[in-house]
Amino acid sequence: MIATLAFYLFAAILLASATMVVVARNPVHAVLFLILGFFNAAALFLLAGAEFLALILVIVYVGAVAVLFLFVVMMLDVNFAELREGFVRYLPIGGIIGGILLVELLLVGAAWTVSPQAPLLIAEPVPGAVTNTQAIGRVLYTDYVYLFQAAGVVLLVAMIGAIVLTLRERPGVRRQNVGAQLARARDETLAVMKVAPGAGLTVVPKPEPKREPEPADHGGHGHGNHHGGGH
Amino acid sequence: MESILNWHAVIPELVLACLGMAALMLGVFMRRGATLAVSMAALASLLLTAVLVLSMDAPVIAFDGLFVLDEFAVFTKVLVLLAAALGLVLSLDWNEKERIDRFEYPVLVLLATVGMMMMVSANDLMSLYVGLELSSLSLYVLAAIHRDDLRATEAGLKYFVLGALASGMLLYGSSLVYGFSGSTRFAGIATAIEAGPPSLGLITGLCFVAAGLAFKVSAVPFHMWTPDVYEGAPTPVTAFFSIAPKLAAVGLFLRVMTGPFGDVAGQWTQIIVLISIASMLLGAFAAIGQSNIKRLMAYSSIGHVGYALIGLAAGTEEGIRGVLVYMAIYIVMNAGTFGCIVAMRRKGQACERIEDLAGLGATAPGLAVAFSVFMFSMAGIPPLAGFFGKFYVFMAAVQAGLWPLAVIGVLSSVVSAFYYLRIVKVMYFDAAQPEFDPRPASVGVVVAGSMIFTALFALAPAPLVAAAGTAARSLIGG
């Protein structure tokens, strides 16, 4: 009873927040509604007994993807009013295509048949004594290991692509060179002086020649060793 | 179903993927002068993989039915590897001159090739999709690799957006097929179709899958991206696009239509006939007004896909054999043609207009002869290879009773002969333009090799036709 109530509660909030994602005028609000939607979907997973998927959804989608969205929305300053300019102009053709798809979906739905095994699967969502993390692991790394590895290669390509298309090496950028910075001796950077009481630091000129080459040398570390750095 | 891994069937893909990553590491750590080394390593990898593919024992079904290695897959994979190698060789000199010689280029070509090999070996809707995405994603990046060039970035973006749309259609169709057949395995789908009259949902899914695949082969209602992408992308990338991915997508198209959906051929034949006719006609008529040679080749490739699809529409073993022979010949003569286009460079600037070819017969007789051979072959003039490609497809169509398709094919190839021969006329009879820069050796090798194949194919067509026949038998018979 409570589970049913909870299901309807979460489902209703999920649908409402999904609608708000689409209609919200402020893109930041849209992303926040998206996060709300993710949390409710995770709750639905929990109700279905899939605790692993529920937590993955929260960690990956809320923790990483949605935050990234938020960054992008805030940084790019997309003008959504401008994006919607052509909306009315393209509404008729979009409406026609959408209508055709809807009719097709309805026709398809009319022909829907439910497999006789489906109720059995619902009756026992967790097979045997295996936790669902284990169950997913078994399927992913045995039956679908081919697809799992291939998906990894797809992600590698995405990474290479992002670097190839966006990384630029700008001249004159100072980079950190941890090794060189740590290897410096104290004498190269510090000069310990005796300060006479009441005289202040009037004798500064003395260590100057010693310190003079230092900043240049330091800058050299930052520059020199990074040709092709980001590759 | 018992679980059989048979992982040794994917050794060629595995080796190529690992070598691709090794090449990436090589490029990252060598820094200076890495591009040439990585390109050579990539070529060697492609060669090694081709040897591995040929040494595999077919047929094998691996990973519990996700992956299939049959004679069809072997034949297509060898051609894909050849096409990738040709594309890579054409890029060597060009990328250096255009200052886009980045070591990621050969790496992306290798990884795209892995994706294409996965496509032609797909035996499940999921492995189909993953393979397709792996190759497509690499291709989007390759299209935009000249990132400081406005047209190249536009081409990359256009390709990406429309490709994502096509992937969406394919996925939507796949989900419907899965929902109504209860399986993503091709064998499972075929069993579900055999069991009774196909449901409306399954047919709708089939249409969406066909639309997604038609986009990838750039057949007509889904061709809009082709001219812009072919024109905008750097020429060697265009050459690569027009041979390797096209071949892999055609192979995938053949496998999906004849495999799981073989029993509902009546449903998809009409789709294929329609897009085939439309592609042939558009390829013939839209290319006439073009002044940019790359754009012309884009329309030409749309037309060629139309001819190849005739064989699929026939749906017989002869038809499939015809498609395979057609594509094999097409990739060689297309690689040669693009070799000639890559060689069009004057005072360090790449030329793309057809007028730039004027008087080539006087200034560079060798190049002009090669270009003419390719153009005559593309038009389907008898002693050359292109004629045989068309011949096998048209014969299959006639035997399958698809007379109208064959007639339209012949008529549109007559129309397309006009613009192919116009290039020959420009080269030999127009007032000469200044000479082109000297050709790099790598391009010369590709052009000469392709020309010899195209010109002399008539002497020994038997091995290729026999291999294609075996491949077709494994697809239709199995």
Interface residues (C-beta under 8 A of the other chain):
Chain A: E104 L107 V108 A110 A111 W112 S115 T142 D143 Y144 V145 Y146 L147 A150 A151 V153 V154 L156 V157 A158 I160 G161 I163 V164 L165 H227 G228 H231
Chain B: S3 V10 A17 M21 L24 G27 V28 R31 R32 A62 F63 D64 L66 F67 R102 E104 V107 L108 L111 V114 G115 M118 M126 S127 V130 G131 E133 L134 L137 S138 Y140 V141 A144 I145 R147 G156 L176 G179 F180 G182 S199 L200 G201 T204
